[in-house]
C-alpha cells in the first residue's frame, strides 16, 4: 500500500471523529488511516469508507475528488440546466478557488434541489473555508469538518442515484486512494 502523502491525520480515530461516525465505529487501537479504510472496504462498508475518505483528505482535495467522481455520472444532455450550472461552477472554483466563485456556487446550491449530488458539492465548496456569513457582517468560519462530510455525501448520493452504487463506490474509493497518495495530480487526464 502506497504512503498517503497528503492525508494530514496520523490516526484513523481522528478521521472517524471528523466524519461524525458513531464512537462505537471508531477503531479500537491507534490504527493508521489507510489500513482502517481498507478494512471498511473489505467488510463491505463502502458508504462508511467514502465518509472516511471525505474526511481524511484535505478539504480542497476532497472536493476535487468528489467533483471528479460526479462529472462523468451526470448525463449532461439530459441533466437539468441547474445541475449543469452547479457542475460548471464547481469546476470553475476548482480551477480558480476564489471567494467570489465560492459565494456564487452557494447561490446556485441554495436554488438547487437538495437531492442532487451537485447541490451537496456546491455546499462543500461554500463550507471549505472563508466566511459563511454575508459579506457585510463580521466573518464566521465554518466547522472544518463540514466540507469533507458534504463532499463524501455528494459521492454517496451520486452512487445511489446511479442504480449501481457498489460499482460507483468502488471506483470512487480507488480514485480517493490515488488522491491520498499524490493529491489532485491523480485527477489529471480523467
C-alpha positions as CSV (number, residue, x, y, z in Angstrom):
1,X,0.0,0.0,0.0
2,X,1.4,3.4,-1.0
3,X,2.0,6.1,1.6
4,X,-0.9,8.5,1.8
5,X,1.3,11.6,1.5
6,X,-1.4,14.3,1.6
7,X,-3.6,12.9,4.4
8,X,-2.9,15.1,7.5
9,X,-4.2,12.6,10.0
10,X,-1.9,10.0,11.7
11,X,-4.7,8.0,13.4
12,X,-7.9,6.6,11.9
13,X,-9.8,7.6,15.0
14,X,-9.2,11.3,14.1
15,X,-10.8,10.7,10.7
16,X,-13.7,8.8,12.3
17,X,-14.3,11.8,14.6
18,X,-14.1,14.3,11.7
19,X,-16.5,12.2,9.6
20,X,-19.0,12.2,12.5
21,X,-19.1,8.4,12.8
22,X,-20.6,6.9,16.0
23,X,-18.0,6.3,18.7
24,X,-18.6,2.5,18.5
25,X,-17.5,2.6,14.9
26,X,-14.1,4.1,15.7
27,X,-11.1,1.9,15.5
28,X,-10.1,0.5,18.9
29,X,-6.4,1.0,18.6
30,X,-4.2,3.7,17.2
31,X,-4.6,2.4,13.7
32,X,-3.3,4.3,10.8
33,X,-5.9,5.7,8.3
34,X,-5.0,3.5,5.2
35,X,-5.4,0.1,6.9
36,X,-8.6,1.2,8.7
37,X,-10.3,2.4,5.5
38,X,-9.1,-0.8,3.7
39,X,-10.8,-2.8,6.4
40,X,-14.0,-0.8,6.0
41,X,-13.9,-1.7,2.3
42,X,-13.1,-5.4,3.0
43,X,-16.1,-5.5,5.4
44,X,-18.4,-4.2,2.7
45,X,-18.8,-0.8,4.4
46,X,-18.3,1.2,1.3
47,X,-20.5,4.1,2.4
48,X,-18.5,4.4,5.6
49,X,-15.3,4.2,3.7
50,X,-16.5,7.1,1.4
51,X,-17.4,9.1,4.5
52,X,-13.9,8.4,6.0
53,X,-12.1,9.4,2.7
54,X,-14.1,12.6,2.5
55,X,-12.7,13.5,6.0
56,X,-9.3,12.0,5.5
57,X,-8.4,14.2,2.5
58,X,-7.7,17.9,2.9
59,X,-10.8,20.0,2.0
60,X,-9.7,21.1,-1.4
61,X,-8.6,17.6,-2.5
62,X,-11.8,16.1,-1.1
63,X,-13.9,18.5,-3.2
64,X,-11.8,18.0,-6.3
65,X,-12.2,14.2,-5.8
66,X,-15.9,14.4,-5.4
67,X,-16.3,16.6,-8.5
68,X,-14.2,14.2,-10.5
69,X,-16.5,11.3,-9.4
70,X,-19.6,13.3,-10.2
71,X,-18.6,14.7,-13.5
72,X,-18.9,11.5,-15.6
73,X,-22.1,10.4,-13.8
74,X,-24.1,13.4,-14.8
75,X,-25.8,12.9,-18.2
76,X,-25.0,16.4,-19.4
77,X,-27.5,16.2,-22.3
78,X,-30.4,15.2,-20.0
79,X,-29.5,16.8,-16.7
80,X,-31.4,19.8,-15.5
81,X,-29.7,23.1,-16.5
82,X,-29.3,23.9,-12.8
83,X,-27.3,20.7,-12.3
84,X,-25.1,21.5,-15.2
85,X,-24.6,25.0,-13.8
86,X,-23.6,23.6,-10.5
87,X,-21.0,21.3,-12.0
88,X,-19.6,24.1,-14.2
89,X,-19.4,26.4,-11.1
90,X,-17.7,23.6,-9.1
91,X,-15.1,23.2,-11.8
92,X,-14.6,26.9,-12.1
93,X,-13.9,27.1,-8.3
94,X,-11.5,24.1,-8.5
95,X,-9.6,25.8,-11.3
96,X,-9.6,29.1,-9.5
97,X,-10.7,28.9,-5.8
98,X,-11.6,32.5,-5.2
99,X,-14.1,33.8,-2.7
100,X,-16.3,35.2,-5.4
101,X,-16.5,31.7,-7.0
102,X,-17.2,30.1,-3.6
103,X,-20.0,32.5,-2.9
104,X,-21.5,32.2,-6.4
105,X,-21.8,28.4,-6.2
106,X,-23.5,28.8,-2.8
107,X,-26.3,30.8,-4.5
108,X,-26.6,28.1,-7.1
109,X,-26.7,25.4,-4.4
110,X,-29.4,27.3,-2.5
111,X,-31.5,27.4,-5.6
112,X,-30.8,23.7,-6.4
113,X,-32.6,20.5,-5.3
114,X,-31.3,19.2,-2.0
115,X,-31.4,15.7,-3.5
116,X,-28.9,16.5,-6.2
117,X,-25.3,15.4,-5.6
118,X,-24.2,18.6,-7.3
119,X,-26.0,20.6,-4.6
120,X,-24.1,18.9,-1.9
121,X,-20.9,19.5,-3.8
122,X,-21.8,23.2,-4.1
123,X,-22.3,23.3,-0.3
124,X,-19.0,21.5,0.2
125,X,-17.3,24.3,-1.7
126,X,-19.0,27.1,0.2
127,X,-18.1,25.5,3.6
128,X,-14.5,24.7,2.5
129,X,-13.1,27.9,4.0
130,X,-13.7,31.6,4.2
131,X,-16.6,33.3,6.0
132,X,-20.0,31.8,5.7
133,X,-21.7,35.0,6.9
134,X,-23.0,37.6,4.5
135,X,-20.2,39.8,3.3
136,X,-21.4,42.9,5.1
137,X,-21.1,41.4,8.6
138,X,-18.3,40.0,10.7
139,X,-16.8,36.8,9.4
140,X,-18.0,33.4,10.6
141,X,-15.7,30.5,9.9
142,X,-17.3,27.1,9.1
143,X,-16.6,23.9,11.0
144,X,-13.5,22.5,9.3
145,X,-15.1,19.0,9.0
146,X,-18.2,20.2,7.1
147,X,-16.6,20.4,3.6
148,X,-15.3,16.8,3.7
149,X,-18.6,15.5,5.0
150,X,-20.5,17.2,2.2
151,X,-18.1,16.1,-0.4
152,X,-18.4,12.5,0.7
153,X,-22.2,12.9,0.8
154,X,-22.2,14.1,-2.8
155,X,-20.3,10.9,-3.8
156,X,-22.6,8.7,-1.8
157,X,-25.7,10.4,-3.3
158,X,-24.4,10.1,-6.8
159,X,-23.6,6.4,-6.3
160,X,-27.1,5.7,-5.0
161,X,-28.7,7.7,-7.8
162,X,-26.8,5.6,-10.4
163,X,-28.6,2.4,-9.5
164,X,-25.3,0.6,-9.3
165,X,-23.9,2.0,-6.1
166,X,-21.2,-0.6,-5.5
167,X,-19.6,0.0,-8.8
168,X,-19.5,3.7,-8.3
169,X,-18.4,3.5,-4.7
170,X,-15.6,1.1,-5.6
171,X,-14.4,3.3,-8.4
172,X,-14.6,6.4,-6.2
173,X,-12.7,4.8,-3.4
174,X,-10.0,3.6,-5.8
175,X,-9.6,7.2,-7.0
176,X,-9.6,8.6,-3.5
177,X,-6.7,6.3,-2.5
178,X,-4.8,7.7,-5.5
179,X,-5.6,11.2,-4.4
180,X,-4.4,10.4,-0.9
181,X,-1.1,9.4,-2.4
182,X,-0.5,12.2,-4.9
183,X,-3.1,14.8,-4.4
184,X,-5.0,16.4,-7.3
185,X,-2.4,15.1,-9.7
186,X,-4.3,11.8,-9.5
187,X,-7.3,13.6,-11.1
188,X,-5.5,14.9,-14.2
189,X,-6.4,13.3,-17.5
190,X,-9.6,11.7,-16.2
